Amino acid sequence: MIDLGLKASTKFNQIKDRLQYQPEVFEFYTDENDFTSEGLKRLEYDIEWVKNEATDKIILHHPMKYRGIATELVAPESNCSQLYHFIEQSSLDLLQLAKKHHVQTLIHGAYARQTQHFISMYPSLSKAEEALFERLDHFKKLGGENVMFENSLSPLFAYGYPVDEEKILAHHYRLAFDVSHCFIKTHGDNQALINSLQNLKDDVVHYHLVDSMGQAHDSLPVGDGKIDWKRVLPCLNPQATNIFEIKLADENNATEQVASYHYLKDLQG
């Protein structure tokens, strides 16, 4: 079954807008401003607000940037001290909240645009990948059943190709699966997407359902891109949660997220 899963920042107007729909899943997109002492208090308040008004299925998405730089786990401490320590502390803050409130933390295995910059700090891609898995293992140990890791578009931690997926599966991570990321990574190949969904299904605990033309990170409403959703739906883990990670015309209005949910519900019949 597909959940009505919505995302929002910690801004009051966004949360209020999402709650009117009584979502079954709620994902907070945090940013670096949420990690001051006041920001963390507000986030904790917001978690309780969503729990009281709608759902206890809550995911805390780790911030995507710090001072304009992608929060790449592969960033080495020796070269990127401030970034490294922000990633470490912010992840610990979220994991602490997740354990206290019995919710989930989502951390990206990698991103895309700036990843190569950090890979180049290592002697080889394989050494960078080794370093990344060490960081992921570290957060897996700290987070346990309260942490999950999302796929990228980069050479690191991407879904879509069996050789990469077998490396990931060997670590027994709890996985978040962004459908559009996999589709883009495989250059718009629906069969490769289906194969990946099936291969990783048992390890996936959460999905980002979002459409794409398969060429770039476009975050389209479901049904507006080239993903074959009729084939995708049976390949989803029914035990996993999901949100609709759609680019909104107005961040204070979740219309496109809700419309995407109804599109898939109609498709299910």
HELIX and SHEET records of a PDB file:
HELIX    1   1 PHE A   12  LEU A   19  1                                   8    
HELIX    2   2 GLU A   32  PHE A   35  5                                   4    
HELIX    3   3 SER A   37  GLU A   53  1                                  17    
HELIX    4   4 SER A   81  HIS A  101  1                                  21    
HELIX    5   5 THR A  115  ILE A  119  1                                   5    
HELIX    6   6 LEU A  125  GLY A  143  1                                  19    
HELIX    7   7 GLY A  144  ASN A  146  5                                   3    
HELIX    8   8 PRO A  162  LEU A  169  1                                   8    
HELIX    9   9 VAL A  179  LYS A  185  1                                   7    
HELIX   10  10 ASN A  190  LEU A  200  1                                  11    
HELIX   11  11 LYS A  201  ASP A  203  5                                   3    
HELIX   12  12 TRP A  229  VAL A  232  1                                   4    
HELIX   13  13 LEU A  233  CYS A  235  5                                   3    
HELIX   14  14 THR A  255  GLN A  268  1                                  14    
SHEET    1   A 8 GLY A   5  ALA A   8  0                                        
SHEET    2   A 8 VAL A  25  TYR A  29  1                                        
SHEET    3   A 8 ILE A  58  HIS A  61  1                                        
SHEET    4   A 8 GLN A 104  HIS A 108  1                                        
SHEET    5   A 8 VAL A 147  GLU A 150  1                                        
SHEET    6   A 8 LEU A 175  ASP A 178  1                                        
SHEET    7   A 8 VAL A 204  LEU A 209  1                                        
SHEET    8   A 8 THR A 241  PHE A 244  1                                        
SHEET    1   B 2 LYS A  65  TYR A  66  0                                        
SHEET    2   B 2 ILE A  69  ALA A  70 -1                                        
END                                                                             
